[in-house]
Structure formats: structure tokens, C-alpha cells
């Protein structure tokens, strides 16, 4: 009896892993891993919409490792993120040099729409920045993003993104960081 149950469970696991390998995910295709590099231009706005009118000397360099998943049946990706913000000079009353700070966070993205090689997604995350400051008065950060992507081929995609980082009103200072940018993903 035990051998039959073990054999049955083994067949079920093998069948489910074979099914998973043939299931296409919007972000990674048929692959199980993805690396992304994103570069963003900072804006002096607490919100992503309406579009930015005040670009500032503040930049985002962002490396992301992702794996495919689902979220209530929708294609999704779960990610580990390492980011570096870099500020230079003063503009609009802020000393942007003070905001050169590394960040780490976990995030998830969910596909909202897809047509042929084009997709739109939204994501959220939570993490830490290395130090707090008067712009974002806590080390704890929350992230929200909107993404528009285009699959070049089975492995490569380009993404336009809007990132918003905030402390979620966990501190009195919450002027946030906002970035618009471009990313490239490689699925393998």
C-alpha cells in the first residue's frame, strides 16, 4: 500500500512539473529564471501620475532576479531586488547628493494585459534602504510600479517602468522617490 501511494505521488509530482514546464508565463516565457537591469530618471513628484514635469539629478540603478508564479490565476513574477539611488547637486530645494543610498526589497508583479509581444503589469514590494533621511524618514520602504513591456524574442524583453518608493507614512517625512525608466530582461 505504501509503495503504491509513493508511486502515485511520484507520478503526480512529475506530471505537475512537466505541466509547469510547458506553461507559458507573461514575464519569463517557458523559462524559470529572469535577470533584469533597470535605469531610471528621478522626478520631484510624490506621485507617478500625471507624468513628470520636474526631472531632477537623481537616478536609479536596479538589478532584479525573478521567477515565474501566479497571483489569483494571473501570470506573475516574484523578485529579489538590489537598487542604488544616486543624486547629484541641488534642484527644487533638495540636496540630491544626500540620497545616494542602496536599497534591497522583495517584490511581485502581476500581468494586467497582454497582446502578442506587448504586456502591461503592476507590482508592489517591501524592503529597506541603508539609511533614512529628511526626504524619506524611515529605512522601511514600500514600492509600487507600473510596467509596459515588449518581448524582443523568447529570452529578451524591454520594459518601460514607473517606480514609486515611499515609507507608507510610517514616519513624519514621506516625500517619496519616483522614477521613470527603461529596463532590459533576460529569461533563462
C-alpha positions as CSV (number, residue, x, y, z in Angstrom):
1,X,0.0,0.0,0.0
2,X,2.8,2.4,0.9
3,X,4.7,1.7,-2.3
4,X,1.5,2.4,-4.3
5,X,1.0,5.7,-2.6
6,X,4.6,6.7,-3.1
7,X,4.4,5.7,-6.7
8,X,1.2,7.6,-7.2
9,X,2.6,10.8,-5.5
10,X,5.8,10.5,-7.7
11,X,3.7,10.3,-10.9
12,X,1.6,13.3,-9.7
13,X,4.7,15.4,-8.9
14,X,6.3,14.5,-12.3
15,X,3.2,15.3,-14.2
16,X,2.7,18.6,-12.4
17,X,6.4,19.6,-13.0
18,X,6.0,18.6,-16.7
19,X,2.9,20.8,-16.9
20,X,4.6,23.7,-15.2
21,X,7.5,23.4,-17.7
22,X,5.0,23.8,-20.6
23,X,3.0,26.6,-19.1
24,X,4.0,30.0,-20.5
25,X,4.4,33.0,-18.2
26,X,4.0,36.5,-19.5
27,X,7.3,37.7,-18.0
28,X,9.6,34.7,-18.4
29,X,8.0,32.7,-21.3
30,X,8.8,29.0,-20.7
31,X,11.9,29.8,-18.6
32,X,12.1,29.6,-14.8
33,X,14.6,32.4,-14.2
34,X,14.9,36.1,-15.2
35,X,17.5,38.8,-14.6
36,X,16.7,42.4,-15.3
37,X,18.7,45.6,-15.3
38,X,16.7,48.9,-14.9
39,X,17.9,52.5,-15.2
40,X,15.6,55.3,-14.0
41,X,15.4,59.1,-14.1
42,X,14.2,60.7,-10.8
43,X,11.4,63.2,-10.7
44,X,10.5,65.7,-8.0
45,X,7.0,64.4,-7.5
46,X,5.4,62.2,-4.9
47,X,3.2,60.5,-7.4
48,X,3.7,58.7,-10.7
49,X,0.7,60.2,-12.4
50,X,0.3,62.7,-14.0
51,X,3.5,62.3,-16.0
52,X,6.6,64.0,-14.6
53,X,7.3,67.7,-15.2
54,X,10.3,68.1,-12.9
55,X,13.2,65.8,-13.7
56,X,15.9,66.0,-11.1
57,X,19.6,64.9,-10.9
58,X,18.5,61.7,-9.1
59,X,19.0,58.3,-10.8
60,X,18.1,54.6,-10.1
61,X,20.3,51.6,-11.0
62,X,18.3,48.5,-10.2
63,X,19.2,44.8,-10.6
64,X,16.3,42.3,-10.3
65,X,16.2,38.4,-10.1
66,X,12.8,36.9,-10.8
67,X,11.0,33.6,-11.0
68,X,7.5,33.0,-12.5
69,X,4.5,32.4,-10.4
70,X,0.8,33.2,-10.4
71,X,-1.4,35.6,-8.5
72,X,-5.0,34.5,-8.3
73,X,-4.6,32.7,-11.6
74,X,-2.9,35.6,-13.4
75,X,0.7,35.3,-14.6
76,X,3.1,36.9,-12.2
77,X,6.7,37.1,-11.2
78,X,8.3,37.2,-7.7
79,X,11.6,39.1,-7.4
80,X,14.6,39.9,-5.2
81,X,15.8,43.4,-5.9
82,X,19.0,45.4,-5.3
83,X,18.9,49.1,-6.2
84,X,21.2,52.0,-5.9
85,X,19.9,55.6,-6.0
86,X,22.4,58.3,-7.0
87,X,21.9,62.0,-6.5
88,X,24.0,64.9,-7.8
89,X,23.7,68.6,-6.9
90,X,20.8,70.7,-5.8
91,X,17.5,71.3,-7.6
92,X,14.0,72.4,-6.4
93,X,15.2,72.9,-2.9
94,X,16.7,69.4,-2.4
95,X,20.3,68.4,-2.0
96,X,20.2,65.3,-4.1
97,X,23.7,64.2,-3.1
98,X,22.2,63.1,0.3
99,X,20.0,60.5,-1.4
100,X,22.8,58.2,-2.8
101,X,21.5,55.2,-0.9
102,X,21.4,51.4,-1.6
103,X,18.1,49.6,-1.2
104,X,17.1,45.9,-1.1
105,X,13.5,44.7,-1.4
106,X,11.2,41.8,-2.4
107,X,8.5,42.5,-5.0
108,X,5.8,40.9,-7.1
109,X,4.4,41.9,-10.5
110,X,1.1,40.8,-12.0
111,X,0.2,40.9,-15.6
112,X,-2.8,43.2,-16.2
113,X,-2.9,42.9,-20.0
114,X,-1.1,41.1,-22.8
115,X,-1.4,41.3,-26.6
116,X,1.1,39.4,-28.8
117,X,4.5,40.6,-27.6
118,X,3.3,43.5,-25.6
119,X,2.3,43.4,-21.9
120,X,1.3,45.7,-19.1
121,X,1.8,44.9,-15.4
122,X,1.6,46.4,-11.9
123,X,3.7,45.5,-8.9
124,X,4.4,46.1,-5.3
125,X,7.2,45.4,-2.9
126,X,8.6,46.0,0.5
127,X,12.2,46.4,1.7
128,X,14.9,48.6,3.3
129,X,17.1,51.5,2.4
130,X,20.5,51.7,4.0
131,X,19.8,55.0,5.8
132,X,16.9,57.3,6.5
133,X,16.9,60.9,5.5
134,X,14.7,64.0,5.6
135,X,13.1,63.1,2.3
136,X,12.1,59.5,3.2
137,X,12.3,59.5,7.0
138,X,12.4,55.7,7.6
139,X,14.6,52.8,6.5
140,X,11.5,50.8,5.7
141,X,10.3,51.3,2.1
142,X,7.3,50.3,0.1
143,X,7.5,50.2,-3.7
144,X,4.8,50.4,-6.3
145,X,5.4,50.2,-10.1
146,X,3.7,50.1,-13.4
147,X,5.4,48.4,-16.3
148,X,4.9,48.3,-20.1
149,X,6.9,45.5,-21.7
150,X,7.8,44.2,-25.2
151,X,9.2,40.7,-25.9
152,X,12.0,41.0,-28.5
153,X,12.4,37.2,-28.6
154,X,12.0,34.2,-26.3
155,X,14.8,35.4,-24.0
156,X,14.9,39.2,-24.2
157,X,12.4,41.9,-23.4
158,X,12.4,45.7,-22.9
159,X,10.3,47.3,-20.2
160,X,9.3,50.9,-19.6
161,X,8.6,51.5,-15.9
162,X,7.3,53.9,-13.4
163,X,8.6,53.3,-9.8
164,X,7.4,54.9,-6.6
165,X,9.2,54.4,-3.3
166,X,7.6,55.6,-0.1
167,X,7.7,54.8,3.6
168,X,4.0,54.3,3.7
169,X,3.5,57.1,6.2
170,X,5.5,55.2,8.9
171,X,7.5,58.4,9.6
172,X,6.6,62.1,9.5
173,X,8.8,62.7,6.5
174,X,7.4,61.0,3.3
175,X,8.3,63.0,0.2
176,X,9.0,59.6,-1.6
177,X,11.2,58.8,-4.5
178,X,9.7,58.5,-8.0
179,X,11.5,57.3,-11.2
180,X,10.6,56.7,-14.8
181,X,12.9,54.5,-16.7
182,X,13.9,51.7,-19.1
183,X,14.8,48.1,-18.3
184,X,16.0,45.0,-20.1
185,X,15.2,41.5,-19.0
186,X,16.8,38.2,-19.9
187,X,14.9,34.9,-19.2
188,X,16.8,31.6,-19.0
